[in-house]
Amino acid sequence: MKTFWWVLAGLALLVGVLGVQVMGRTRPSAGCTSSVVIVRGPHGEPVECVCFDGVVSTCFHPGP
């Protein structure tokens, strides 16, 4: 029974760490005045973002 509680505690810790990682990610903040905006990515490179209803939907590296 002791092993069960250690496994349960480890899983809870893992879920907590993953939750912090997911919540800590930031999206580029852009004023979505058109359907496509170009902003700076997390490493300073240009990133194209698609906006739907004034909210950034998805971002990708510009290219052909």
PDB file of N, CA, C and O in Angstrom:
ATOM      1  N   MET A   1       0.825  -1.192   0.000  1.00  0.00           N
ATOM      2  CA  MET A   1       0.000   0.000   0.000  1.00  0.00           C
ATOM      3  C   MET A   1       0.872   1.259   0.000  1.00  0.00           C
ATOM      4  O   MET A   1       0.485   2.296  -0.540  1.00  0.00           O
ATOM      5  N   LYS A   2       2.038   1.151   0.607  1.00  0.00           N
ATOM      6  CA  LYS A   2       2.950   2.286   0.656  1.00  0.00           C
ATOM      7  C   LYS A   2       3.418   2.652  -0.756  1.00  0.00           C
ATOM      8  O   LYS A   2       3.550   3.834  -1.074  1.00  0.00           O
ATOM      9  N   THR A   3       3.664   1.666  -1.588  1.00  0.00           N
ATOM     10  CA  THR A   3       4.091   1.895  -2.963  1.00  0.00           C
ATOM     11  C   THR A   3       3.006   2.625  -3.751  1.00  0.00           C
ATOM     12  O   THR A   3       3.301   3.508  -4.555  1.00  0.00           O
ATOM     13  N   PHE A   4       1.771   2.257  -3.518  1.00  0.00           N
ATOM     14  CA  PHE A   4       0.644   2.915  -4.193  1.00  0.00           C
ATOM     15  C   PHE A   4       0.650   4.409  -3.925  1.00  0.00           C
ATOM     16  O   PHE A   4       0.469   5.196  -4.855  1.00  0.00           O
ATOM     17  N   TRP A   5       0.850   4.818  -2.693  1.00  0.00           N
ATOM     18  CA  TRP A   5       0.835   6.234  -2.344  1.00  0.00           C
ATOM     19  C   TRP A   5       2.018   6.973  -2.940  1.00  0.00           C
ATOM     20  O   TRP A   5       1.886   8.133  -3.329  1.00  0.00           O
ATOM     21  N   TRP A   6       3.183   6.317  -3.022  1.00  0.00           N
ATOM     22  CA  TRP A   6       4.349   6.943  -3.649  1.00  0.00           C
ATOM     23  C   TRP A   6       4.110   7.142  -5.152  1.00  0.00           C
ATOM     24  O   TRP A   6       4.462   8.182  -5.708  1.00  0.00           O
ATOM     25  N   VAL A   7       3.514   6.146  -5.796  1.00  0.00           N
ATOM     26  CA  VAL A   7       3.204   6.273  -7.224  1.00  0.00           C
ATOM     27  C   VAL A   7       2.170   7.370  -7.432  1.00  0.00           C
ATOM     28  O   VAL A   7       2.309   8.171  -8.356  1.00  0.00           O
ATOM     29  N   LEU A   8       1.160   7.427  -6.615  1.00  0.00           N
ATOM     30  CA  LEU A   8       0.130   8.457  -6.711  1.00  0.00           C
ATOM     31  C   LEU A   8       0.726   9.851  -6.497  1.00  0.00           C
ATOM     32  O   LEU A   8       0.376  10.789  -7.213  1.00  0.00           O
ATOM     33  N   ALA A   9       1.609   9.991  -5.531  1.00  0.00           N
ATOM     34  CA  ALA A   9       2.259  11.280  -5.277  1.00  0.00           C
ATOM     35  C   ALA A   9       3.144  11.674  -6.460  1.00  0.00           C
ATOM     36  O   ALA A   9       3.175  12.845  -6.840  1.00  0.00           O
ATOM     37  N   GLY A  10       3.857  10.724  -7.041  1.00  0.00           N
ATOM     38  CA  GLY A  10       4.693  10.998  -8.207  1.00  0.00           C
ATOM     39  C   GLY A  10       3.867  11.440  -9.407  1.00  0.00           C
ATOM     40  O   GLY A  10       4.253  12.363 -10.124  1.00  0.00           O
ATOM     41  N   LEU A  11       2.738  10.786  -9.624  1.00  0.00           N
ATOM     42  CA  LEU A  11       1.865  11.177 -10.723  1.00  0.00           C
ATOM     43  C   LEU A  11       1.289  12.572 -10.503  1.00  0.00           C
ATOM     44  O   LEU A  11       1.198  13.362 -11.443  1.00  0.00           O
ATOM     45  N   ALA A  12       0.906  12.872  -9.285  1.00  0.00           N
ATOM     46  CA  ALA A  12       0.378  14.207  -8.973  1.00  0.00           C
ATOM     47  C   ALA A  12       1.449  15.275  -9.208  1.00  0.00           C
ATOM     48  O   ALA A  12       1.148  16.350  -9.726  1.00  0.00           O
ATOM     49  N   LEU A  13       2.678  14.986  -8.836  1.00  0.00           N
ATOM     50  CA  LEU A  13       3.782  15.916  -9.063  1.00  0.00           C
ATOM     51  C   LEU A  13       4.015  16.116 -10.561  1.00  0.00           C
ATOM     52  O   LEU A  13       4.229  17.240 -11.014  1.00  0.00           O
ATOM     53  N   LEU A  14       3.973  15.040 -11.314  1.00  0.00           N
ATOM     54  CA  LEU A  14       4.162  15.109 -12.756  1.00  0.00           C
ATOM     55  C   LEU A  14       3.064  15.953 -13.425  1.00  0.00           C
ATOM     56  O   LEU A  14       3.352  16.775 -14.295  1.00  0.00           O
ATOM     57  N   VAL A  15       1.827  15.747 -13.017  1.00  0.00           N
ATOM     58  CA  VAL A  15       0.712  16.528 -13.561  1.00  0.00           C
ATOM     59  C   VAL A  15       0.886  18.000 -13.209  1.00  0.00           C
ATOM     60  O   VAL A  15       0.614  18.869 -14.037  1.00  0.00           O
ATOM     61  N   GLY A  16       1.333  18.288 -11.999  1.00  0.00           N
ATOM     62  CA  GLY A  16       1.556  19.673 -11.593  1.00  0.00           C
ATOM     63  C   GLY A  16       2.645  20.349 -12.407  1.00  0.00           C
ATOM     64  O   GLY A  16       2.490  21.497 -12.822  1.00  0.00           O
ATOM     65  N   VAL A  17       3.741  19.649 -12.635  1.00  0.00           N
ATOM     66  CA  VAL A  17       4.850  20.206 -13.425  1.00  0.00           C
ATOM     67  C   VAL A  17       4.404  20.440 -14.868  1.00  0.00           C
ATOM     68  O   VAL A  17       4.704  21.485 -15.445  1.00  0.00           O
ATOM     69  N   LEU A  18       3.696  19.485 -15.449  1.00  0.00           N
ATOM     70  CA  LEU A  18       3.211  19.652 -16.812  1.00  0.00           C
ATOM     71  C   LEU A  18       2.215  20.804 -16.913  1.00  0.00           C
ATOM     72  O   LEU A  18       2.214  21.537 -17.903  1.00  0.00           O
ATOM     73  N   GLY A  19       1.381  20.967 -15.915  1.00  0.00           N
ATOM     74  CA  GLY A  19       0.439  22.077 -15.896  1.00  0.00           C
ATOM     75  C   GLY A  19       1.141  23.423 -15.865  1.00  0.00           C
ATOM     76  O   GLY A  19       0.723  24.358 -16.548  1.00  0.00           O
ATOM     77  N   VAL A  20       2.197  23.529 -15.082  1.00  0.00           N
ATOM     78  CA  VAL A  20       2.964  24.772 -15.016  1.00  0.00           C
ATOM     79  C   VAL A  20       3.636  25.036 -16.363  1.00  0.00           C
ATOM     80  O   VAL A  20       3.683  26.183 -16.809  1.00  0.00           O
ATOM     81  N   GLN A  21       4.153  24.001 -17.015  1.00  0.00           N
ATOM     82  CA  GLN A  21       4.792  24.165 -18.319  1.00  0.00           C
ATOM     83  C   GLN A  21       3.801  24.667 -19.362  1.00  0.00           C
ATOM     84  O   GLN A  21       4.115  25.574 -20.133  1.00  0.00           O
ATOM     85  N   VAL A  22       2.623  24.090 -19.389  1.00  0.00           N
ATOM     86  CA  VAL A  22       1.622  24.486 -20.377  1.00  0.00           C
ATOM     87  C   VAL A  22       1.131  25.902 -20.106  1.00  0.00           C
ATOM     88  O   VAL A  22       0.966  26.685 -21.042  1.00  0.00           O
ATOM     89  N   MET A  23       0.899  26.241 -18.859  1.00  0.00           N
ATOM     90  CA  MET A  23       0.392  27.572 -18.524  1.00  0.00           C
ATOM     91  C   MET A  23       1.467  28.641 -18.695  1.00  0.00           C
ATOM     92  O   MET A  23       1.141  29.814 -18.876  1.00  0.00           O
ATOM     93  N   GLY A  24       2.737  28.257 -18.643  1.00  0.00           N
ATOM     94  CA  GLY A  24       3.829  29.216 -18.761  1.00  0.00           C
ATOM     95  C   GLY A  24       4.128  29.626 -20.189  1.00  0.00           C
ATOM     96  O   GLY A  24       4.820  30.622 -20.402  1.00  0.00           O
ATOM     97  N   ARG A  25       3.635  28.898 -21.169  1.00  0.00           N
ATOM     98  CA  ARG A  25       3.877  29.249 -22.560  1.00  0.00           C
ATOM     99  C   ARG A  25       3.066  30.481 -22.926  1.00  0.00           C
ATOM    100  O   ARG A  25       1.893  30.608 -22.574  1.00  0.00           O
ATOM    101  N   THR A  26       3.717  31.376 -23.636  1.00  0.00           N
ATOM    102  CA  THR A  26       3.029  32.587 -24.052  1.00  0.00           C
ATOM    103  C   THR A  26       2.929  32.619 -25.565  1.00  0.00           C
ATOM    104  O   THR A  26       3.840  32.199 -26.277  1.00  0.00           O
ATOM    105  N   ARG A  27       1.835  33.113 -26.025  1.00  0.00           N
ATOM    106  CA  ARG A  27       1.656  33.317 -27.449  1.00  0.00           C
ATOM    107  C   ARG A  27       2.075  34.741 -27.782  1.00  0.00           C
ATOM    108  O   ARG A  27       2.001  35.627 -26.930  1.00  0.00           O
ATOM    109  N   PRO A  28       2.505  34.959 -28.986  1.00  0.00           N
ATOM    110  CA  PRO A  28       2.826  36.333 -29.370  1.00  0.00           C
ATOM    111  C   PRO A  28       1.582  37.204 -29.285  1.00  0.00           C
ATOM    112  O   PRO A  28       0.525  36.846 -29.804  1.00  0.00           O
ATOM    113  N   SER A  29       1.715  38.327 -28.641  1.00  0.00           N
ATOM    114  CA  SER A  29       0.571  39.218 -28.541  1.00  0.00           C
ATOM    115  C   SER A  29       0.611  40.175 -29.723  1.00  0.00           C
ATOM    116  O   SER A  29       1.579  40.913 -29.904  1.00  0.00           O
ATOM    117  N   ALA A  30      -0.413  40.158 -30.499  1.00  0.00           N
ATOM    118  CA  ALA A  30      -0.482  41.028 -31.669  1.00  0.00           C
ATOM    119  C   ALA A  30      -1.873  41.620 -31.745  1.00  0.00           C
ATOM    120  O   ALA A  30      -2.869  40.972 -31.420  1.00  0.00           O
ATOM    121  N   GLY A  31      -1.915  42.849 -32.177  1.00  0.00           N
ATOM    122  CA  GLY A  31      -3.211  43.449 -32.411  1.00  0.00           C
ATOM    123  C   GLY A  31      -3.736  42.899 -33.728  1.00  0.00           C
ATOM    124  O   GLY A  31      -3.243  43.265 -34.795  1.00  0.00           O
ATOM    125  N   CYS A  32      -4.701  42.052 -33.665  1.00  0.00           N
ATOM    126  CA  CYS A  32      -5.223  41.403 -34.867  1.00  0.00           C
ATOM    127  C   CYS A  32      -6.131  42.372 -35.610  1.00  0.00           C
ATOM    128  O   CYS A  32      -7.355  42.316 -35.492  1.00  0.00           O
ATOM    129  N   THR A  33      -5.510  43.259 -36.374  1.00  0.00           N
ATOM    130  CA  THR A  33      -6.280  44.212 -37.159  1.00  0.00           C
ATOM    131  C   THR A  33      -6.603  43.649 -38.532  1.00  0.00           C
ATOM    132  O   THR A  33      -7.481  44.170 -39.219  1.00  0.00           O
ATOM    133  N   SER A  34      -5.906  42.588 -38.949  1.00  0.00           N
ATOM    134  CA  SER A  34      -6.200  41.931 -40.224  1.00  0.00           C
ATOM    135  C   SER A  34      -6.211  40.424 -39.983  1.00  0.00           C
ATOM    136  O   SER A  34      -6.110  39.970 -38.843  1.00  0.00           O
ATOM    137  N   SER A  35      -6.334  39.651 -41.062  1.00  0.00           N
ATOM    138  CA  SER A  35      -6.417  38.199 -40.885  1.00  0.00           C
ATOM    139  C   SER A  35      -5.053  37.555 -40.688  1.00  0.00           C
ATOM    140  O   SER A  35      -4.965  36.455 -40.144  1.00  0.00           O
ATOM    141  N   VAL A  36      -3.967  38.233 -41.129  1.00  0.00           N
ATOM    142  CA  VAL A  36      -2.612  37.713 -40.953  1.00  0.00           C
ATOM    143  C   VAL A  36      -1.740  38.837 -40.428  1.00  0.00           C
ATOM    144  O   VAL A  36      -1.745  39.939 -40.979  1.00  0.00           O
ATOM    145  N   VAL A  37      -0.984  38.567 -39.361  1.00  0.00           N
ATOM    146  CA  VAL A  37      -0.047  39.539 -38.807  1.00  0.00           C
ATOM    147  C   VAL A  37       1.319  38.887 -38.690  1.00  0.00           C
ATOM    148  O   VAL A  37       1.417  37.669 -38.538  1.00  0.00           O
ATOM    149  N   ILE A  38       2.371  39.686 -38.760  1.00  0.00           N
ATOM    150  CA  ILE A  38       3.733  39.185 -38.591  1.00  0.00           C
ATOM    151  C   ILE A  38       4.268  39.783 -37.297  1.00  0.00           C
ATOM    152  O   ILE A  38       4.286  41.002 -37.128  1.00  0.00           O
ATOM    153  N   VAL A  39       4.702  38.923 -36.393  1.00  0.00           N
ATOM    154  CA  VAL A  39       5.222  39.342 -35.084  1.00  0.00           C
ATOM    155  C   VAL A  39       6.566  38.682 -34.855  1.00  0.00           C
ATOM    156  O   VAL A  39       6.995  37.851 -35.655  1.00  0.00           O
ATOM    157  N   ARG A  40       7.228  39.040 -33.785  1.00  0.00           N
ATOM    158  CA  ARG A  40       8.490  38.412 -33.387  1.00  0.00           C
ATOM    159  C   ARG A  40       8.179  37.167 -32.561  1.00  0.00           C
ATOM    160  O   ARG A  40       7.345  37.194 -31.656  1.00  0.00           O
ATOM    161  N   GLY A  41       8.866  36.075 -32.893  1.00  0.00           N
ATOM    162  CA  GLY A  41       8.690  34.830 -32.160  1.00  0.00           C
ATOM    163  C   GLY A  41       9.481  34.840 -30.868  1.00  0.00           C
ATOM    164  O   GLY A  41      10.084  35.858 -30.526  1.00  0.00           O
ATOM    165  N   PRO A  42       9.494  33.727 -30.138  1.00  0.00           N
ATOM    166  CA  PRO A  42      10.179  33.656 -28.850  1.00  0.00           C
ATOM    167  C   PRO A  42      11.690  33.844 -28.953  1.00  0.00           C
ATOM    168  O   PRO A  42      12.328  34.233 -27.974  1.00  0.00           O
ATOM    169  N   HIS A  43      12.276  33.571 -30.129  1.00  0.00           N
ATOM    170  CA  HIS A  43      13.721  33.704 -30.297  1.00  0.00           C
ATOM    171  C   HIS A  43      14.074  34.902 -31.171  1.00  0.00           C
ATOM    172  O   HIS A  43      15.212  35.021 -31.627  1.00  0.00           O
ATOM    173  N   GLY A  44      13.108  35.793 -31.410  1.00  0.00           N
ATOM    174  CA  GLY A  44      13.355  37.001 -32.171  1.00  0.00           C
ATOM    175  C   GLY A  44      13.132  36.875 -33.670  1.00  0.00           C
ATOM    176  O   GLY A  44      13.250  37.866 -34.390  1.00  0.00           O
ATOM    177  N   GLU A  45      12.815  35.693 -34.151  1.00  0.00           N
ATOM    178  CA  GLU A  45      12.594  35.499 -35.585  1.00  0.00           C
ATOM    179  C   GLU A  45      11.174  35.926 -35.945  1.00  0.00           C
ATOM    180  O   GLU A  45      10.279  35.879 -35.100  1.00  0.00           O
ATOM    181  N   PRO A  46      10.960  36.347 -37.211  1.00  0.00           N
ATOM    182  CA  PRO A  46       9.601  36.721 -37.605  1.00  0.00           C
ATOM    183  C   PRO A  46       8.698  35.494 -37.695  1.00  0.00           C
ATOM    184  O   PRO A  46       9.116  34.432 -38.157  1.00  0.00           O
ATOM    185  N   VAL A  47       7.465  35.656 -37.251  1.00  0.00           N
ATOM    186  CA  VAL A  47       6.486  34.575 -37.253  1.00  0.00           C
ATOM    187  C   VAL A  47       5.182  35.137 -37.811  1.00  0.00           C
ATOM    188  O   VAL A  47       4.751  36.221 -37.417  1.00  0.00           O
ATOM    189  N   GLU A  48       4.553  34.399 -38.731  1.00  0.00           N
ATOM    190  CA  GLU A  48       3.255  34.804 -39.257  1.00  0.00           C
ATOM    191  C   GLU A  48       2.161  34.177 -38.403  1.00  0.00           C
ATOM    192  O   GLU A  48       2.201  32.982 -38.110  1.00  0.00           O
ATOM    193  N   CYS A  49       1.191  34.983 -38.009  1.00  0.00           N
ATOM    194  CA  CYS A  49       0.083  34.490 -37.195  1.00  0.00           C
ATOM    195  C   CYS A  49      -1.228  34.759 -37.918  1.00  0.00           C
ATOM    196  O   CYS A  49      -1.412  35.820 -38.514  1.00  0.00           O
ATOM    197  N   VAL A  50      -2.122  33.808 -37.863  1.00  0.00           N
ATOM    198  CA  VAL A  50      -3.446  33.927 -38.468  1.00  0.00           C
ATOM    199  C   VAL A  50      -4.432  34.285 -37.360  1.00  0.00           C
ATOM    200  O   VAL A  50      -4.420  33.691 -36.282  1.00  0.00           O
ATOM    201  N   CYS A  51      -5.286  35.267 -37.645  1.00  0.00           N
ATOM    202  CA  CYS A  51      -6.264  35.732 -36.658  1.00  0.00           C
ATOM    203  C   CYS A  51      -7.680  35.381 -37.099  1.00  0.00           C
ATOM    204  O   CYS A  51      -8.025  35.502 -38.275  1.00  0.00           O
ATOM    205  N   PHE A  52      -8.485  34.950 -36.150  1.00  0.00           N
ATOM    206  CA  PHE A  52      -9.906  34.721 -36.358  1.00  0.00           C
ATOM    207  C   PHE A  52     -10.665  35.483 -35.291  1.00  0.00           C
ATOM    208  O   PHE A  52     -10.403  35.306 -34.101  1.00  0.00           O
ATOM    209  N   ASP A  53     -11.598  36.325 -35.697  1.00  0.00           N
ATOM    210  CA  ASP A  53     -12.417  37.128 -34.786  1.00  0.00           C
ATOM    211  C   ASP A  53     -11.568  37.972 -33.842  1.00  0.00           C
ATOM    212  O   ASP A  53     -11.917  38.132 -32.672  1.00  0.00           O
ATOM    213  N   GLY A  54     -10.450  38.514 -34.342  1.00  0.00           N
ATOM    214  CA  GLY A  54      -9.602  39.392 -33.549  1.00  0.00           C
ATOM    215  C   GLY A  54      -8.708  38.698 -32.546  1.00  0.00           C
ATOM    216  O   GLY A  54      -8.095  39.359 -31.708  1.00  0.00           O
ATOM    217  N   VAL A  55      -8.619  37.362 -32.613  1.00  0.00           N
ATOM    218  CA  VAL A  55      -7.799  36.591 -31.673  1.00  0.00           C
ATOM    219  C   VAL A  55      -6.772  35.783 -32.464  1.00  0.00           C
ATOM    220  O   VAL A  55      -7.098  35.199 -33.497  1.00  0.00           O
ATOM    221  N   VAL A  56      -5.517  35.751 -31.970  1.00  0.00           N
ATOM    222  CA  VAL A  56      -4.477  34.965 -32.626  1.00  0.00           C
ATOM    223  C   VAL A  56      -4.863  33.499 -32.552  1.00  0.00           C
ATOM    224  O   VAL A  56      -5.102  32.961 -31.471  1.00  0.00           O
ATOM    225  N   SER A  57      -4.921  32.855 -33.718  1.00  0.00           N
ATOM    226  CA  SER A  57      -5.350  31.463 -33.772  1.00  0.00           C
ATOM    227  C   SER A  57      -4.160  30.520 -33.845  1.00  0.00           C
ATOM    228  O   SER A  57      -4.026  29.622 -33.013  1.00  0.00           O
ATOM    229  N   THR A  58      -3.291  30.719 -34.839  1.00  0.00           N
ATOM    230  CA  THR A  58      -2.146  29.846 -35.010  1.00  0.00           C
ATOM    231  C   THR A  58      -0.992  30.646 -35.601  1.00  0.00           C
ATOM    232  O   THR A  58      -1.212  31.633 -36.303  1.00  0.00           O
ATOM    233  N   CYS A  59       0.223  30.227 -35.321  1.00  0.00           N
ATOM    234  CA  CYS A  59       1.411  30.907 -35.824  1.00  0.00           C
ATOM    235  C   CYS A  59       2.338  29.888 -36.485  1.00  0.00           C
ATOM    236  O   CYS A  59       2.399  28.726 -36.085  1.00  0.00           O
ATOM    237  N   PHE A  60       3.054  30.354 -37.506  1.00  0.00           N
ATOM    238  CA  PHE A  60       3.992  29.484 -38.205  1.00  0.00           C
ATOM    239  C   PHE A  60       5.105  30.330 -38.784  1.00  0.00           C
ATOM    240  O   PHE A  60       4.978  31.549 -38.895  1.00  0.00           O
ATOM    241  N   HIS A  61       6.213  29.669 -39.157  1.00  0.00           N
ATOM    242  CA  HIS A  61       7.355  30.356 -39.752  1.00  0.00           C
ATOM    243  C   HIS A  61       7.006  30.764 -41.175  1.00  0.00           C
ATOM    244  O   HIS A  61       6.468  29.949 -41.924  1.00  0.00           O
ATOM    245  N   PRO A  62       7.294  31.998 -41.572  1.00  0.00           N
ATOM    246  CA  PRO A  62       6.964  32.430 -42.921  1.00  0.00           C
ATOM    247  C   PRO A  62       7.832  31.711 -43.947  1.00  0.00           C
ATOM    248  O   PRO A  62       8.980  31.357 -43.676  1.00  0.00           O
ATOM    249  N   GLY A  63       7.281  31.510 -45.085  1.00  0.00           N
ATOM    250  CA  GLY A  63       8.032  30.857 -46.147  1.00  0.00           C
ATOM    251  C   GLY A  63       7.127  30.509 -47.313  1.00  0.00           C
ATOM    252  O   GLY A  63       5.927  30.782 -47.288  1.00  0.00           O
ATOM    253  N   PRO A  64       7.705  29.911 -48.321  1.00  0.00           N
ATOM    254  CA  PRO A  64       6.899  29.581 -49.511  1.00  0.00           C
ATOM    255  C   PRO A  64       5.899  28.479 -49.243  1.00  0.00           C
ATOM    256  O   PRO A  64       5.152  28.091 -50.141  1.00  0.00           O
TER     257      PRO A  64
END
